Amino acid sequence: MKRFASDVKKYWNYMLYEAKSQLKAEVANSYLNWIWWILEPLLLMMVYAFVFGFLFKHKEENYNVFIFIALALWDNFNRCIKASVTIVKRNKSIVSKVYLPKYALIISNMMVNTFKMFICLLIVFGMLIVNRISIDWHILEIVPIIANALLFTFGCCCILAHMGVFIEDMSNVINIVLRFMFYLTGIFYNIGTSIPKPYSTILLSCNPIALFIDSLRNCMLEKMSPNWILMLIWFVIGLGVSAYGVYTIYRYENTYVKVI
């Protein structure tokens, strides 16, 4: 991990510049520019709130905020995972000409999506104020929760970036897996109250994104601390997955140019 820390420090300015460039490119030809970063998740939240809150008469209190918290985290994970599968091939012009640790591309992409996630979380805070939902010290616990989610996401992205170089159909497989995960993550329902025990406990224990979303909701809406034992377990798993992903990239990255 000494090499990893050294390379991150060495290429940090590049990763930051690349992230800024991606953000500028996204809004360059758009009439509403950066406003889309707010409108897109808001419109998605309104669709889910209408379908599940109005049509299906969902009883969850503060349902709009409930959904928006989940969308903020899920959208970040979903975008990062999808982009990572083809990130090496999409950057063939860079990878084939200069040496760059391939996870630097992943970190740049994660910076972009995490920036958008923070915008969504700022909107969540605004919705808490508008809905007169009180905020206490538990709100500070969202910091380690988000850090844990980003660590796990980074590890998964590194592994998938490596696999995406060698497996052409990986994107199709990941799209199906993410769609399946979407319905098991509790975006528009409360896993703890909608699914009977012990199945809800098993689902929250085995699906880290569901655990992170449920933990964020508990901190923001219920003024409750997350299950720190489960959070610690997934932190250790996230470290392991990230270490394995970085190691795999270092080991095989010299062969990527030959394959792509």
N, C-alpha and C positions, 0 to 999 in steps of 0.2 A: 504493500500500500504506500510505501515511500515514493515509489515511482509515480503512482497515481497522484499523490499530493503535489509532487514536483511539476507534473505535466499540467495539472489544473491551474497552478499558479502561473506557469509559463504561457498557457494559451487562454488565460482568463479574458484578456482584452479582446481577443478574437471572438470568443464565445459571446461576450457582451455586445460587440459590434454586430455580429451576425443576428442576434436576437432583435436588436434595434432595427436592423435592415428588414427583417421579416415583418415586423410590425408596421413599418413605413410602407412596405410594398403592398400589404393587405389593404390599406386605406387609400393608396395612391390614386386609383381610378374609381373611387366610390363617392357618390354625392353626399352621403351621410358620414363619411369618414369613420372616426373612432366610435361614433354613436352606435354603430352596429354591434360593438362589443357589449353594449348594454341592452340593445333592443333584442338581439338574438336569444339570450337566455330568458329575458322577460317574456317574450312571445311564447317560448317553449313552456315556461311556467304557466302562462295563461291557458294554453291548450290543455295541459295536464289537469290544471285546476278546474277547467270547465268540464272535461270528460269525466274525471274521477270524483271531483267535488260536487258538481251540479248534476250531471246525468246519473252517476252511480251513487249519489247521496253519501259521500264519504263523511264520516263524523269527526274526523281529526280536527282538533282546535288549531286555529291560525294556519289553515291548510296551505295558503299561498306561501308563507314563510317556510313551512315544513317542506314543501316541494323544492323551493329555491335553494335551500341549504344543500339538499341532495344533488341538485343539478350542478351547483358550483363545483363540487368535488368530483362527481362522476364525469362531467364534461372534460375536466382536466385530465383525468386518467384515460378516458376514452380517446381523446385526441393524441395524447402522448404515445399510447400503445399503437394506434393505427399508423402514426407517422414513422415510428421506429422500425417497422417491418421493412420499409423500402428506403430508409434514410441514407444508407450507404450508396445504393444504386442511383438515387436521385441526385446525389452529390458526386457523381462519377468524375466530373470535370475537375473537382478539387482533390479528391482522393487519389486520382491517377497522376497528379502533377507534383503535389507537395505532401510531405509527411504531416499527418494530423491524427492524434489519437481519435479513433472513430467515435468514442463516447462523448467527445467535445461537440459533435453534431447533435447528439441526444440532449446534452445539457442546454445547448442553445435553443433547441425546440421546446424543452421543458420551461425555460425562462419565459418564452412567449406565452405558453399556455398558462403558466402560473401567474403571470401578470394579469391575464384575463380573469383567472379565478379570483384574484384579490379584488378586482373591480366588482365581481359578483358578490363577494363577501361584504364589500362596502355598501352595496345595495341592500344586502341582508340587514346590516346594522340600521340602515335607513328605514327598512320595513319594520324592524323591531320598535323603532321610535314611533312610527306612524300608527302601528297597532297597539301602542302603549304597553308593550311587553317589557317588564322590568329586567334590568341587567345587573348582575352581581359579579363577584370575583371569579366565579366559575368560567366566565368568558375568556379569562387568560389561559385556560387549559386547552383552548383550541390551537395554541401555538405548537405544543408537542404533538398533538393529533395530526395537524397538517404536515409537520416535519416527518412524522412517521409514514404518512401516506406518500409523500414525495420520495422518501428513501426506497420504499417498496416499488413504487412506479419506476424509479431509475433502474433498479435491478432488473425488473421485468423487461424494460426497454433495451437494456444492454444485451440480454440473452436473445430477444427477438430480432434485434438488429443483426446479430451474428447469423441466426438461422435464416433470416430473410435473404441473405446473400446467396445461400446455397439452395433454398427451396422456393421455387417459383410460385407455388400456390399458397404460400404462407399467409398472404393477405386475405384470401378467401376464407381460410380456416379461422383466422383471428376475428374476422367480421362476424362469423357465426358464434364463436365463443363469447365475444363481447355482447352480442344480442342476447344470448342465454344468460350471461351474468347480469345484464340490465334488469331482467325480470326477477332475479334472485337477490337483488341488492337493496330493495325497499325504497326505490325512488319515489313512488307515489303511494306507499302504504307503510305502516309501522310493523316491522317484523315481530317485535316483542308482543304486540297485541293482536296481530292478524293471523299469526301462525302459532298453533298450540305448542307447548313445551312437551318434550325436550327438543323438538325439531327447530324451534326458533333459536334456542341456545346453540345447537349444532351449526345452524346456518351462520350465525354471528361469529362463531368461533372459527369456522372454516373459510368464510368469505371476508377477507380483510377490508375490502372497500365498503361492504355492508357495515362492518364494525366501525370504521372511521366515520361513516355518515351518521350512524346511530349515536356515536359518541359526540359528534358536533351538535346534533339536535338536542341531546341531553344537556350539554353545556349552555346552549343558547336559549332553549325554550323551557327546559325543566329545571334549570339551576342544579344540575347533578354532575358529579364527577364521572368520567368514563371508567370502565373496568380496566384498571391499571395493570392487572396481571396479564390479561389478554393483550393489552397494548405493548407490554414489555416482551411478551412472546413474539408478537409480530415485528417488533423492533429488531429482535435478534435474528428472526427469519429474514427481514429486510436487509440487514447487514450481510448475512450469508449470501443471499441472492445477488446483492450488489457486488460483493467481493468476487463471487463466481463469474458474474457477467463481465466485470472489468478484466479479470484474469483470462477469460476466454477470448476477449477482443485482443488483448495484448499477444496472446499465443498465436492467433490465426490471422491477424489483420494484414500481414504481409502477403497472404494468399488472396485477399479480397480483390485486388487489382486484376489478378489473373482471371478470376471468375467473372467479374463484371465487364 
